[in-house]
């Protein structure tokens, strides 16, 4: 038997065999046997025994496939998913740590060089104000099509 077939057999749900006595009228016993036979669970039925009061007794052996309790939950650790999740979390934490470090360094640099930064910003503001106040005029050099 190949190992795959052996593995498939090992994982198949196992049903237990039950032996019970069915007692009732002949019609009731026949109906119970018919249900077991049609479901494919009937393994054995002995000859009916007739009682004096009209009841019939038959001993049957059948597969019990119905479970009264849910099957036990088997939790398996899936290594691939755990490793992938760990890698993603580690990368995210590392990225956040790097961003935090850079933010702190930028803040310290701005604090140390605040006068220089303020000076550059002021020069840029003055230039922007001067350029915005300037009207669009001709610079003095014209081409032949300018007509100035």
C-alpha positions in Angstrom: 0.0 0.0 0.0 1.5 3.4 -0.9 2.0 5.9 1.9 -0.7 8.2 0.5 -3.3 5.5 0.8 -2.1 4.7 4.3 -2.4 8.4 5.3 -5.8 8.7 3.7 -7.0 5.6 5.7 -5.5 7.1 8.9 -7.5 10.3 8.5 -10.8 8.6 7.7 -13.5 9.0 10.4 -13.9 5.8 12.3 -17.4 4.6 13.1 -18.2 2.2 15.9 -20.3 -0.9 15.7 -23.4 -1.2 17.9 -25.4 -4.2 18.8 -29.0 -3.6 19.9 -32.2 -5.5 20.3 -35.2 -4.1 18.4 -38.6 -5.0 20.1 -42.0 -4.1 18.7 -44.8 -5.1 16.4 -43.7 -6.9 13.2 -44.3 -3.7 11.2 -42.3 -1.5 13.6 -39.3 -3.9 13.6 -39.5 -4.2 9.8 -39.5 -0.4 9.5 -36.5 -0.1 11.8 -34.6 -2.8 9.8 -35.5 -1.1 6.5 -34.1 2.3 7.7 -30.8 0.7 8.7 -30.6 -1.3 5.5 -31.3 1.7 3.3 -28.8 3.9 5.1 -26.1 1.3 4.5 -25.3 0.9 8.2 -26.9 -2.6 8.8 -24.2 -5.3 9.3 -26.1 -8.1 10.8 -29.7 -9.1 11.8 -30.6 -12.4 13.4 -33.9 -14.3 12.9 -36.9 -12.6 14.5 -38.2 -14.1 17.7 -42.0 -14.1 18.1 -43.5 -13.4 21.6 -46.8 -14.7 22.8 -48.3 -11.1 22.9 -47.5 -10.5 19.2 -44.3 -8.6 19.7 -41.1 -9.4 17.7 -37.5 -9.2 18.9 -34.6 -8.9 16.5 -30.9 -8.4 17.4 -29.1 -6.2 15.0 -25.5 -5.0 14.6 -25.0 -1.7 12.7 -22.5 1.1 12.2 -23.0 4.1 14.5 -22.1 7.0 12.3 -24.2 9.6 14.2 -22.2 11.3 17.0 -23.8 12.7 20.0 -20.9 15.0 20.8 -19.0 17.1 18.3 -15.6 15.7 17.2 -12.6 17.0 19.1 -11.0 20.0 17.7 -7.5 19.4 16.6 -5.5 22.7 16.3 -2.4 22.5 14.2 0.2 25.1 14.2 0.7 26.1 10.6 4.4 27.1 10.4 4.2 28.9 7.1 1.5 31.3 8.3 3.2 31.9 11.6 6.6 32.6 10.0 4.9 35.0 7.5 3.0 36.8 10.2 6.2 37.1 12.3 8.1 38.5 9.4 5.5 41.0 8.6 5.2 42.2 12.2 9.0 42.4 12.5 9.3 44.5 9.3 6.5 46.8 10.5 8.1 47.3 13.9 11.5 47.9 12.3 10.0 50.5 9.9 8.2 52.3 12.7 11.4 52.4 14.7 13.4 53.8 11.8 10.8 56.5 11.1 10.8 57.4 14.8 14.6 57.6 14.9 14.7 59.9 11.8 11.9 62.1 13.2 13.9 62.6 16.4 17.1 63.3 14.4 15.3 65.9 12.3 13.8 67.6 15.4 17.3 67.8 17.1 18.8 69.2 13.9 16.1 71.9 13.7 16.6 72.8 17.4 20.4 73.1 17.0 20.2 75.0 13.8 17.1 77.1 14.5 18.7 80.5 13.8 20.0 79.4 10.4 16.7 77.8 9.5 14.8 80.9 10.5 17.2 83.1 8.5 16.7 80.9 5.4 12.9 81.0 5.8 13.0 84.8 6.2 15.1 85.3 3.1 12.7 83.1 1.1 9.7 85.1 2.3 11.3 88.4 1.4 12.1 87.1 -2.1 8.6 85.8 -2.5 7.1 89.1 -1.5 9.4 91.1 -3.8 8.7 88.8 -6.7 4.9 88.9 -6.2 4.9 92.7 -5.9 6.8 93.1 -9.2 4.6 93.9 -12.1 5.0 92.2 -15.4 7.0 94.6 -17.5 9.3 94.5 -20.3 12.9 94.0 -19.4 14.2 96.4 -22.0 15.6 93.9 -24.6 13.1 93.4 -27.4 12.8 91.3 -30.4 11.5 92.6 -33.7 8.0 91.3 -33.0 7.6 92.8 -29.5 6.5 96.3 -30.7 7.7 98.2 -27.7 
